[in-house]
Amino acid sequence: MPALTFVLPHWLYWAGLLLFPLAAMFLVRRERRRGPPAEPALFSAYMFWVFAGFAGLHRLYVKSLWGFVFPPLLLGILYCNSALRDQREDVSRTHADVEEAQTIMQRAKPNDEARASEEERAAYAQAQADLAAKQRVAADAAGVHSRWVTYTRITAGVLAVLLLVDAALIPGLVRRRRAATSAQQAVPQTHLPVVHEAGTGEDPTLGLHTRLTDWIDRANGRIGEFVAYWGVIAVFAYYYEVLARYVFNSPTNWVHESMFLMFGMQYMLSGAYAYREDQHVRVDVVYVKLSTRAKAIADIVSSVFFFIFTVTMLYTGGRFALDAIHNSETSFTEWGIEYWPVKLTIPVGAALIILQGVAKLFKDVLIATRKGA
């Protein structure tokens, strides 16, 4: 298989983090307005074909047993690539042996063969014999390597032909599957009650609304939804890494670095949304037994420590971000991505959490004074 040399440009990375969630939010809202989509969906089928067609998932999506033809071909490519890695090592090793034997033969060659002694002629003949033997071994290794290359190309070619054929067949497969699905009796939808995890959902302000706090809640909700779609980007990025590493023998460094930076930024920017939804870890056997007003009073008292921590994070995070901007800080890898946007999410995330904390404190005060009943 050919090597993949693609390295993600910095501008494309930042543009993807900005534009992909916006497009996803638009598409999700549009689908919600249209109502429940018909299954299977043609778009989803082609998405499976593009990103997982080599494993036959597009066929399995439309419940076609022909999907089981693809995994053996994929495993064949992986096995051939594994053998190719071993053969490349053999070719490299035998080539080095040939070069070494050529050097030894050149040194053993007499300056004047007519006046050379028997020992010199014997050493030269031995060096020639060693060179010829190592050249045969190298030729055998190259031949084995060439055969594995042929096997890989044939297997990949068969898989590519099947995918191209299915690209034209997918619309018909989706139509037939939809017809079979609509003919079946619809299963009634059951609505299960919302059950919070232990220690969450205990915030007494969850059901309280004011104009100011609702604006803050909506803002942090939009930001939380925005960064949540970054998780979808990770699926595509790691898909590329697995494909490049195990199918094309072209592992990358930029995928890992780009994703752990992305998840770090996601962690900072989604903190306020998690705080709004009362989804932070809570280990308290006393708090859950308190009344609504007692919980609000307890939250007011503990908010002192909350604001000490978040204001400190805002200040120190702001200093980190400013230093990164002034020094044009970049990563130490060959990708060399800019660090200042990553560190800027520390004070931004802290500011969002503080804003959400202010909204919660305001509602706690209303409950504690019995004005939010």
C-alpha positions in Angstrom: 0.0 0.0 0.0 1.2 3.6 -0.7 2.4 5.7 2.3 0.3 8.5 3.6 2.3 11.7 4.2 -0.6 14.1 5.1 -0.1 16.4 8.0 -3.0 18.5 9.2 -2.4 22.2 8.6 -2.8 24.5 11.6 -5.4 26.7 9.9 -7.5 23.7 9.1 -7.4 22.4 12.6 -8.6 25.7 14.1 -11.2 26.2 11.4 -12.5 22.6 11.9 -12.9 23.2 15.7 -14.9 26.4 14.9 -17.0 25.4 11.8 -17.7 21.7 12.4 -19.8 22.3 15.6 -21.7 25.2 13.9 -22.6 23.0 11.0 -23.5 20.1 13.3 -25.8 22.3 15.4 -27.5 23.6 12.3 -28.1 20.1 10.9 -29.4 18.8 14.2 -31.9 21.6 14.6 -33.1 21.1 11.0 -33.6 17.4 11.5 -35.5 18.1 14.7 -37.9 20.4 12.8 -38.5 17.8 10.2 -39.4 15.1 12.8 -38.1 11.6 13.2 -36.1 10.6 10.1 -36.9 7.6 7.9 -34.6 4.6 8.6 -32.3 3.7 7.1 -31.1 7.1 5.9 -29.3 7.4 2.6 -26.9 10.0 4.0 -26.0 7.6 6.9 -25.5 4.8 4.5 -23.0 6.8 2.5 -21.3 7.9 5.7 -20.8 4.3 6.7 -19.5 3.6 3.1 -17.0 6.4 3.3 -15.7 5.9 6.8 -16.2 2.2 7.4 -17.0 0.7 4.1 -13.8 -1.4 4.2 -15.4 -3.3 7.1 -18.7 -3.7 5.4 -20.7 -1.6 7.9 -22.6 0.1 5.1 -24.0 -3.3 4.1 -24.7 -4.3 7.7 -26.5 -0.9 8.2 -29.0 -1.9 5.5 -29.1 -5.5 7.0 -27.4 -7.1 4.0 -25.4 -10.3 4.7 -22.9 -9.3 2.0 -21.4 -7.1 4.6 -19.6 -10.1 6.0 -17.5 -10.4 2.8 -15.6 -7.2 3.6 -14.0 -8.1 7.0 -11.9 -11.0 5.6 -10.5 -8.7 2.9 -9.6 -6.1 5.5 -7.9 -8.7 7.7 -6.1 -9.9 4.6 -4.7 -6.4 4.0 -3.7 -6.1 7.7 -1.9 -9.4 7.5 -0.1 -8.5 4.3 1.0 -5.2 5.7 2.3 -7.0 8.8 4.3 -9.4 6.6 5.5 -6.4 4.6 6.9 -4.7 7.6 8.9 -7.9 8.4 10.1 -8.2 4.8 11.2 -4.6 4.7 13.4 -5.3 7.7 14.8 -8.4 5.9 15.4 -6.4 2.7 17.2 -3.6 4.6 19.3 -6.1 6.6 20.4 -8.1 3.5 21.1 -5.0 1.6 23.4 -3.8 4.4 25.1 -7.3 4.3 25.7 -7.0 0.6 27.3 -3.5 1.0 29.5 -4.8 3.7 30.5 -7.8 1.6 31.3 -5.5 -1.3 33.6 -3.4 1.0 35.4 -6.5 2.2 35.9 -7.8 -1.3 37.3 -4.4 -2.5 39.8 -4.5 0.4 40.7 -8.2 -0.3 41.3 -7.5 -4.0 45.1 -7.7 -4.7 46.7 -4.6 -6.2 48.5 -6.8 -8.7 46.8 -10.2 -9.3 49.8 -11.5 -11.2 52.1 -11.0 -8.2 49.5 -11.9 -5.5 50.3 -14.7 -3.1 48.1 -17.8 -2.7 46.7 -16.5 0.6 45.7 -13.2 -1.0 44.1 -15.0 -4.0 42.3 -17.3 -1.6 41.0 -14.4 0.6 39.8 -12.6 -2.5 38.0 -15.7 -3.8 36.4 -16.2 -0.4 35.3 -12.6 -0.4 33.7 -13.0 -3.9 31.9 -16.2 -2.8 30.6 -14.4 0.3 29.4 -11.5 -1.8 27.6 -13.8 -4.2 25.9 -15.7 -1.4 24.7 -12.5 0.3 23.5 -11.2 -3.1 21.4 -14.3 -3.5 20.0 -13.9 0.0 19.2 -10.3 -0.8 17.6 -11.2 -4.1 15.4 -13.8 -2.3 14.4 -11.3 0.3 13.5 -8.7 -2.4 11.5 -11.4 -4.2 9.5 -12.3 -1.1 8.9 -8.6 -0.5 7.7 -8.1 -4.0 5.3 -11.1 -3.7 3.8 -9.6 -0.5 3.4 -6.3 -2.3 1.5 -8.1 -5.0 -0.8 -9.9 -2.5 -1.5 -6.6 -0.8 -2.4 -4.8 -4.0 -4.6 -7.6 -5.2 -6.5 -7.8 -1.9 -6.8 -4.0 -1.8 -8.0 -3.9 -5.4 -10.7 -6.5 -4.8 -11.9 -4.4 -1.8 -11.8 -1.2 -3.8 -13.9 -2.8 -6.6 -16.5 -4.0 -4.2 -16.7 -0.5 -2.6 -17.1 1.2 -6.0 -19.9 -1.3 -6.9 -21.7 -0.6 -3.6 -21.4 3.1 -4.2 -23.8 2.7 -7.0 -26.0 0.1 -5.3 -26.5 1.9 -2.0 -29.6 3.9 -3.1 -31.4 0.8 -4.1 -30.4 -1.1 -1.0 -31.7 1.8 1.2 -35.0 1.9 -0.7 -35.6 -1.8 -0.3 -34.7 -1.8 3.3 -37.1 1.2 3.9 -39.9 -0.7 2.2 -39.3 -3.8 4.4 -39.2 -1.7 7.5 -42.4 0.2 6.8 -44.1 -3.1 6.2 -43.4 -4.2 9.7 -45.6 -3.3 12.6 -44.4 -0.2 14.3 -43.2 -0.7 17.9 -44.9 1.8 20.3 -42.5 4.2 21.9 -42.1 4.1 25.6 -41.0 7.1 27.6 -38.8 6.2 30.5 -38.6 8.5 33.6 -35.5 10.6 33.9 -33.4 9.1 36.7 -30.4 11.1 37.9 -27.2 9.4 38.8 -26.5 9.0 42.5 -25.3 12.4 44.0 -26.5 14.5 41.0 -29.7 16.2 40.2 -29.9 17.4 43.9 -29.4 21.1 43.1 -32.5 22.9 44.4 -32.1 25.6 41.8 -32.7 23.3 38.8 -36.3 24.2 38.5 -36.0 27.9 39.3 -36.0 30.4 36.4 -35.4 34.2 36.2 -34.7 36.4 33.2 -31.0 36.9 34.2 -30.2 33.4 35.2 -32.0 31.9 32.2 -29.8 34.0 29.9 -26.7 32.7 31.6 -28.1 29.2 31.5 -28.8 29.4 27.7 -25.3 30.9 27.0 -23.5 28.1 28.8 -25.9 25.6 27.3 -25.0 26.7 23.8 -21.3 26.6 24.6 -21.6 23.2 26.1 -23.4 21.9 23.0 -20.8 23.5 20.8 -17.8 21.8 22.4 -19.7 18.5 22.7 -19.6 18.1 18.9 -15.8 18.1 19.1 -16.2 14.5 20.3 -17.4 13.6 16.8 -14.2 15.2 15.3 -12.2 12.8 17.5 -14.0 9.8 15.8 -12.9 11.0 12.4 -9.3 11.8 13.6 -8.7 8.5 15.3 -10.3 6.7 12.3 -7.7 8.3 10.1 -4.9 7.4 12.5 -6.0 3.7 12.7 -6.4 3.5 8.9 -3.0 5.2 8.3 -1.2 3.1 10.9 -2.5 -0.4 10.1 -3.5 -0.2 6.5 -1.0 2.2 5.0 1.9 1.7 7.5 2.0 5.5 8.0 1.5 6.3 11.7 1.1 10.0 12.7 2.0 12.2 15.6 -0.3 15.1 14.9 -3.5 13.1 15.5 -2.7 12.3 19.1 -1.4 15.8 19.8 -4.4 17.5 18.2 -6.9 15.4 20.0 -5.5 15.7 23.5 -5.3 19.5 23.1 -8.9 19.5 21.8 -10.1 17.4 24.8 -8.3 19.7 27.2 -10.1 22.8 25.7 -13.4 20.9 25.8 -12.9 20.1 29.5 -12.3 23.8 30.3 -15.2 25.2 28.2 -17.8 22.6 29.2 -17.3 23.0 33.0 -20.0 25.7 33.3 -22.5 23.6 31.4 -21.8 20.6 33.7 -22.2 22.9 36.7 -25.5 24.2 35.3 -26.8 20.6 35.0 -25.5 19.6 38.4 -23.3 16.9 36.9 -20.1 17.5 38.8 -19.1 14.7 41.1 -20.8 15.0 44.5 -19.9 12.8 47.4 -22.1 13.9 50.3 -24.4 11.6 52.4 -25.7 14.6 54.3 -26.6 17.0 51.5 -29.1 14.7 49.8 -31.1 14.4 53.0 -31.6 18.2 53.5 -34.7 20.1 52.6 -34.8 22.4 49.5 -34.2 25.5 51.6 -31.4 23.9 53.6 -29.7 22.8 50.5 -29.8 26.4 49.2 -28.3 27.7 52.4 -25.6 25.1 52.3 -24.8 26.1 48.7 -24.6 29.7 49.7 -22.1 29.0 52.5 -20.0 26.7 50.3 -20.0 29.2 47.4 -17.3 31.1 49.2 -14.8 28.3 48.5 -16.2 27.9 45.0 -15.5 31.6 44.1 -12.0 31.5 45.7 -11.0 28.6 43.5 -12.6 29.9 40.3 -11.3 33.4 40.6 -7.8 32.0 41.3 -8.1 29.9 38.2 -9.2 32.9 36.2 -6.3 35.0 37.4 -3.6 32.3 37.0 -5.1 31.0 33.7 -5.1 34.6 32.4 -1.4 34.9 33.1 -0.6 31.6 31.4 -2.5 32.7 28.3 -0.9 36.1 28.2 2.6 34.6 28.5 1.8 32.1 25.6 0.5 35.0 23.4 3.5 37.2 24.1 6.0 34.4 23.5 4.2 32.9 20.5 4.4 29.6 22.3 4.2 26.4 20.2 4.4 22.7 20.9 7.7 20.9 21.0 6.7 18.3 18.4 7.3 18.5 14.7 3.7 19.6 14.2 4.5 22.9 16.1 0.9 23.9 16.9 0.2 27.3 18.6 -0.5 26.9 22.3 -2.0 30.3 23.1 -5.5 29.4 21.9 -5.4 26.3 24.1 -4.2 28.2 27.2 -6.7 30.9 26.5 -9.5 28.5 27.2 -8.4 28.3 30.9 -9.5 31.9 31.8 -12.4 31.7 29.4 -13.6 28.5 31.0 -13.1 29.9 34.5 -15.1 33.1 33.5 -18.0 30.9 32.3 -18.0 28.9 35.5 -17.9 32.1 37.6 -20.8 33.4 35.6 -22.8 30.2 36.2 -21.8 30.3 39.8 -23.3 33.8 40.1 -26.5 32.6 38.5 -26.7 29.7 40.9 -25.9 31.9 43.9 -28.7 34.3 42.9 -31.2 31.5 42.7 -30.0 30.0 46.0 -30.6 33.4 47.7 -34.1 33.5 46.2 -34.8 30.0 47.6 -33.3 30.8 51.0 -35.3 34.0 51.4 -38.4 32.1 50.2 -38.8 34.4 47.2 -38.2 31.6 44.7 -40.9 29.2 45.9 
